[in-house]
């Protein structure tokens, strides 16, 4: 507990960060700009691969590639 007594006050820093009018949404300021593109790539990539494999199963192919 003694480590928190002499700790630097970060409240003014975070107030400047979150109250700055820079056009970013609040979650972009706190988590970074790169979390949503990664999330969307994983989301749409998994959706596309699911649709691809469902189409293959409808055609009777039980593997990702080939005729088997």
NUVEX-580359 format. One record per residue (C-alpha): residue in one letter; x, z, y. Coordinates in steps of 0.05 Angstrom, whole numbers, padded with zeros to 5 digits, always signed. Example, Ala and Ser with C-alpha at 12.3 -4.5 7.8 and 13.67 -1.06 7.14 Angstrom:
BEGIN
A+00246+00156-00090/S+00273+00143-00021/
***
This chain:
BEGIN
X+00000+00000+00000/X+00059+00012+00046/X+00074-00063+00047/X+00010-00077+00086/X+00024-00028+00142/X+00079-00068+00176/X+00050-00136+00158/X+00044-00191+00211/X-00026-00201+00239/X-00047-00272+00217/X-00118-00270+00246/X-00100-00308+00311/X-00064-00362+00271/X-00124-00373+00225/X-00173-00372+00284/X-00134-00428+00317/X-00132-00466+00252/X-00206-00461+00235/X-00234-00466+00306/X-00193-00527+00326/X-00237-00589+00338/X-00199-00641+00299/X-00256-00674+00262/X-00241-00642+00194/X-00292-00604+00155/X-00280-00531+00140/X-00264-00541+00066/X-00213-00594+00086/X-00177-00545+00131/X-00174-00491+00078/X-00160-00532+00015/X-00124-00592+00042/X-00141-00665+00049/X-00119-00686-00020/X-00166-00645-00064/X-00227-00691-00057/X-00193-00757-00074/X-00163-00725-00136/X-00231-00696-00155/X-00266-00763-00144/X-00214-00801-00184/X-00224-00754-00243/X-00300-00755-00235/X-00308-00830-00231/X-00252-00843-00282/X-00286-00800-00334/X-00354-00831-00318/X-00326-00901-00325/X-00291-00885-00391/X-00355-00854-00418/X-00395-00916-00400/X-00342-00961-00431/X-00342-00922-00496/X-00418-00919-00499/X-00420-00994-00491/X-00370-01002-00548/X-00411-00956-00592/X-00474-00997-00579/X-00436-01058-00602/X-00414-01022-00666/X-00341-01008-00649/X-00321-00935-00660/X-00251-00939-00629/X-00227-00949-00558/X-00193-01016-00574/X-00197-01066-00630/X-00253-01086-00678/X-00257-01024-00722/
***
